[in-house]
Amino acid sequence: MNPYQPPSPGVAYVMDLGSRPNELVLADVGTRFVGAMIDGLLYIPVVIPGFLLQATLGDSGDLAPLALGSMLVGILGLAVVQWYMIATSGQSIAKRWLGMRIVRLDGSTVNFVHGVVLRSWVMGFLTNIPMLGAIVALVDGLMIFGNDRRCLHDRIADTTVIKV
C-alpha cells in the first residue's frame, strides 16, 4: 500500500487524531461547577452600590426605595447581558472565560428559547415552588453526575455543555 496515495472513496478517516470531526467534547463537572459559581458571584458587585447608598443614607427611610431600585437595576442589567450572550453565542460570561459553550444535542447553536427560557426561566419557576422546588433543585444538580453530564435543565432544554 502506498502511504502517499489519496484515500479511496470508502475511507472515512485517513488518520485517527483523537476525536472525530463534529464530535462534541463534554465540559467536565468541575469546570461547570466553577462556571456556575462565577456566574452567581458576578451579581455581588452589581448590588454593592445599592448597599453603599443605603449605608450612606442611614435609617432615614426616605431614599431606601432608591437603594433597592439601584440593586434591582444592577441585577436585571447583568441578567439581560447574560441572556443576550447565551442567546447569541451559547456562552455566559463565566462559560466564555472557562472555554465552555451551550449547544443543542445535535451540536447546533442555542437560541433564546432553548438557551434562556427553557434552561433558566423554567427552572427558576420550578425551583420556586414551595417544598417541591428544593427537590427539583437537588435533582437538577445531581443529574450532572450521569454519563452524559446533563442536568435537569439541560434535559428540559435539549442542550448540553461542551468544551470550546
Backbone hydrogen bonds in HBPLUS format (Angstrom, degrees):
<---DONOR---> <-ACCEPTOR-->    atom                        ^
c    i                          cat <-CA-CA->   ^        H-A-AA   ^      H-
h    n   atom  resd res      DA  || num        DHA   H-A  angle D-A-AA Bond
n    s   type  num  typ     dist DA aas  dist angle  dist       angle   num
A0005-GLN N   A0002-ASN O   3.33 MM   3  5.63 169.9  2.34 112.0 115.0     1
A0011-VAL N   A0008-SER O   3.07 MM   3  5.64 167.9  2.09 123.8 127.6     2
A0023-GLU N   A0020-ARG O   3.15 MM   3  5.55 152.5  2.23 135.6 133.9     3
A0163-LYS N   A0025-VAL O   2.78 MM 138  5.76 161.8  1.81 170.8 172.9     4
A0027-ALA N   A0161-VAL O   3.02 MM 134  5.79 171.5  2.03 130.2 130.5     5
A0032-ARG N   A0028-ASP O   3.11 MM   4  6.38 160.7  2.14 153.6 159.5     6
A0033-PHE N   A0029-VAL O   2.91 MM   4  6.13 153.3  1.98 149.9 157.7     7
A0034-VAL N   A0030-GLY O   2.96 MM   4  6.21 164.3  1.98 151.7 155.2     8
A0035-GLY N   A0031-THR O   2.90 MM   4  6.05 156.9  1.96 145.9 152.9     9
A0036-ALA N   A0032-ARG O   2.96 MM   4  6.18 154.3  2.03 145.9 152.1    10
A0037-MET N   A0033-PHE O   2.97 MM   4  6.27 154.6  2.04 148.1 155.5    11
A0038-ILE N   A0034-VAL O   2.88 MM   4  6.14 163.0  1.91 153.7 158.0    12
A0039-ASP N   A0035-GLY O   2.93 MM   4  6.11 167.9  1.94 150.6 154.1    13
A0040-GLY N   A0036-ALA O   3.05 MM   4  6.21 148.9  2.15 140.1 148.2    14
A0041-LEU N   A0037-MET O   2.82 MM   4  6.07 157.4  1.87 153.0 159.8    15
A0042-LEU N   A0038-ILE O   2.98 MM   4  6.15 134.2  2.19 150.1 161.1    16
A0043-TYR N   A0040-GLY O   3.24 MM   3  5.91 163.2  2.27 114.2 119.1    17
A0044-ILE N   A0041-LEU O   3.11 MM   3  5.60 158.5  2.15 113.5 119.6    18
A0047-VAL N   A0044-ILE O   3.16 MM   3  5.58 150.3  2.26 111.9 120.1    19
A0050-GLY N   A0047-VAL O   3.12 MM   3  5.47 122.5  2.47 107.0 120.4    20
A0051-PHE N   A0047-VAL O   3.21 MM   4  6.61 155.3  2.27 151.4 158.6    21
A0052-LEU N   A0048-ILE O   2.85 MM   4  6.10 164.3  1.88 163.2 167.7    22
A0053-LEU N   A0049-PRO O   2.85 MM   4  5.99 154.7  1.91 145.2 152.4    23
A0054-GLN N   A0050-GLY O   2.97 MM   4  6.16 158.1  2.02 144.8 150.5    24
A0055-ALA N   A0051-PHE O   2.86 MM   4  6.09 157.0  1.91 149.3 156.1    25
A0056-THR N   A0052-LEU O   2.88 MM   4  6.02 151.4  1.96 146.1 153.7    26
A0057-LEU N   A0053-LEU O   2.97 MM   4  6.16 154.0  2.04 146.1 153.0    27
A0058-GLY N   A0054-GLN O   3.02 MM   4  6.09 138.1  2.20 141.3 151.8    28
A0066-LEU N   A0063-LEU O   2.95 MM   3  5.10 126.1  2.24 100.8 115.6    29
A0067-ALA N   A0063-LEU O   3.18 MM   4  6.64 149.9  2.28 150.4 158.4    30
A0068-LEU N   A0064-ALA O   3.01 MM   4  6.30 165.3  2.03 156.1 159.8    31
A0069-GLY N   A0065-PRO O   2.77 MM   4  5.85 154.5  1.83 141.8 149.8    32
A0070-SER N   A0066-LEU O   2.92 MM   4  6.13 150.6  2.01 144.0 151.1    33
A0071-MET N   A0067-ALA O   3.14 MM   4  6.43 151.4  2.23 144.6 151.8    34
A0072-LEU N   A0068-LEU O   2.98 MM   4  6.29 161.8  2.01 152.7 157.5    35
A0073-VAL N   A0069-GLY O   2.90 MM   4  6.09 157.3  1.95 149.3 155.4    36
A0074-GLY N   A0070-SER O   3.06 MM   4  6.17 156.9  2.11 140.6 146.7    37
A0075-ILE N   A0071-MET O   2.92 MM   4  6.19 164.1  1.95 154.6 158.7    38
A0076-LEU N   A0072-LEU O   2.86 MM   4  5.96 170.2  1.86 151.1 154.5    39
A0077-GLY N   A0073-VAL O   2.81 MM   4  5.79 153.6  1.88 142.6 151.0    40
A0078-LEU N   A0074-GLY O   3.03 MM   4  6.21 165.6  2.05 150.1 152.8    41
A0079-ALA N   A0075-ILE O   2.96 MM   4  6.13 159.9  2.00 149.0 155.4    42
A0080-VAL N   A0076-LEU O   2.90 MM   4  6.10 158.2  1.95 150.8 155.7    43
A0081-VAL N   A0077-GLY O   3.10 MM   4  6.37 157.7  2.15 146.6 152.5    44
A0082-GLN N   A0078-LEU O   2.91 MM   4  6.17 163.9  1.94 154.4 158.7    45
A0083-TRP N   A0079-ALA O   2.83 MM   4  6.05 163.1  1.86 152.9 157.8    46
A0084-TYR N   A0080-VAL O   2.91 MM   4  6.05 159.3  1.95 147.7 153.3    47
A0085-MET N   A0081-VAL O   2.97 MM   4  6.19 163.5  1.99 151.2 155.6    48
A0086-ILE N   A0082-GLN O   2.92 MM   4  6.16 161.2  1.96 152.8 158.0    49
A0087-ALA N   A0083-TRP O   2.89 MM   4  6.02 163.3  1.92 150.1 155.0    50
A0088-THR N   A0084-TYR O   2.97 MM   4  6.09 142.8  2.11 147.1 156.2    51
A0089-SER N   A0085-MET O   2.81 MM   4  5.66 160.2  1.85 148.5 154.3    52
A0090-GLY N   A0086-ILE O   2.87 MM   4  4.15 134.8  2.08 110.5 120.8    53
A0102-ILE N   A0090-GLY O   2.70 MM  12  4.73 167.8  1.72 139.7 144.2    54
A0096-ARG N   A0092-SER O   2.95 MM   4  6.10 156.1  2.01 149.7 155.3    55
A0097-TRP N   A0093-ILE O   3.05 MM   4  6.36 160.3  2.09 149.3 154.6    56
A0098-LEU N   A0094-ALA O   2.89 MM   4  6.04 151.4  1.97 150.7 158.3    57
A0099-GLY N   A0095-LYS O   2.94 MM   4  5.83 108.8  2.46 137.9 151.5    58
A0100-MET N   A0095-LYS O   2.83 MM   5  4.79 172.8  1.83 144.3 145.7    59
A0099-GLY N   A0096-ARG O   3.41 MM   3  5.26 160.5  2.45  98.5 104.1    60
A0164-VAL N   A0099-GLY O   2.88 MM  65  5.21 155.3  1.94 135.7 133.8    61
A0101-ARG N   A0162-ILE O   2.93 MM  61  5.42 143.3  2.07 146.3 153.6    62
A0162-ILE N   A0101-ARG O   2.85 MM  61  5.42 164.1  1.88 159.8 160.4    63
A0103-VAL N   A0160-THR O   2.94 MM  57  5.63 167.6  1.96 165.9 170.0    64
A0160-THR N   A0103-VAL O   2.88 MM  57  5.63 148.0  1.98 160.8 168.6    65
A0104-ARG N   A0108-SER O   2.85 MM   4  5.31 171.2  1.86 160.3 162.2    66
A0107-GLY N   A0104-ARG O   2.91 MM   3  5.27 162.4  1.94 117.3 121.3    67
A0115-GLY N   A0111-ASN O   2.79 MM   4  5.62 157.5  1.84 153.3 161.1    68
A0116-VAL N   A0112-PHE O   2.91 MM   4  5.29 151.3  1.99 130.6 138.1    69
A0117-VAL N   A0112-PHE O   3.12 MM   5  6.55 160.1  2.16 152.6 158.1    70
A0118-LEU N   A0113-VAL O   2.81 MM   5  6.04 169.5  1.82 176.6 177.1    71
A0120-SER N   A0116-VAL O   2.80 MM   4  5.22 151.3  1.88 134.6 144.4    72
A0121-TRP N   A0116-VAL O   3.16 MM   5  6.58 157.2  2.22 147.9 155.0    73
A0122-VAL N   A0117-VAL O   2.93 MM   5  6.25 151.0  2.02 168.7 178.1    74
A0124-GLY N   A0120-SER O   2.76 MM   4  5.88 150.8  1.85 147.8 157.3    75
A0125-PHE N   A0121-TRP O   2.92 MM   4  6.13 152.9  1.99 145.7 152.3    76
A0126-LEU N   A0122-VAL O   2.90 MM   4  6.18 166.7  1.92 152.5 156.0    77
A0127-THR N   A0123-MET O   2.85 MM   4  5.94 160.6  1.88 152.0 156.7    78
A0128-ASN N   A0125-PHE O   3.20 MM   3  5.39 149.6  2.30 102.8 111.9    79
A0129-ILE N   A0126-LEU O   3.36 MM   3  5.63 167.1  2.38 109.9 111.6    80
A0133-GLY N   A0129-ILE O   2.69 MM   4  4.68 149.7  1.78 150.1 149.9    81
A0132-LEU N   A0130-PRO O   2.70 MM   2  5.57 146.7  1.81 104.9  94.4    82
A0135-ILE N   A0132-LEU O   3.11 MM   3  5.33 120.2  2.48 102.3 116.6    83
A0136-VAL N   A0132-LEU O   2.98 MM   4  6.30 161.1  2.02 156.3 162.1    84
A0137-ALA N   A0133-GLY O   2.91 MM   4  6.10 161.1  1.95 149.8 154.7    85
A0138-LEU N   A0134-ALA O   3.02 MM   4  6.18 154.7  2.08 141.3 148.0    86
A0139-VAL N   A0135-ILE O   2.89 MM   4  6.12 167.5  1.91 155.9 159.0    87
A0140-ASP N   A0136-VAL O   2.85 MM   4  5.99 158.4  1.90 149.3 155.9    88
A0141-GLY N   A0137-ALA O   3.11 MM   4  6.32 161.5  2.15 146.4 149.9    89
A0142-LEU N   A0138-LEU O   2.98 MM   4  6.16 158.9  2.03 152.1 158.4    90
A0143-MET N   A0139-VAL O   3.02 MM   4  6.03 143.7  2.16 149.9 156.8    91
A0145-PHE N   A0142-LEU O   3.19 MM   3  6.00 168.4  2.20 122.7 125.8    92
A0146-GLY N   A0143-MET O   3.21 MM   3  5.78 159.9  2.25 119.8 120.2    93
A0149-ARG N   A0146-GLY O   3.18 MM   3  5.23 160.1  2.22 105.7 111.9    94
A0154-ASP N   A0151-CYS O   3.12 MM   3  5.13 126.1  2.42  94.8 108.8    95
A0155-ARG N   A0151-CYS O   3.08 MM   4  6.47 152.1  2.16 147.6 155.1    96
A0156-ILE N   A0152-LEU O   2.92 MM   4  6.22 156.2  1.97 154.4 161.1    97
A0157-ALA N   A0153-HIS O   3.14 MM   4  6.17 155.8  2.20 136.6 142.6    98
A0158-ASP N   A0154-ASP O   2.82 MM   4  5.69 111.1  2.30 137.0 153.0    99
A0159-THR N   A0154-ASP O   2.90 MM   5  4.83 163.6  1.93 139.2 144.1   100
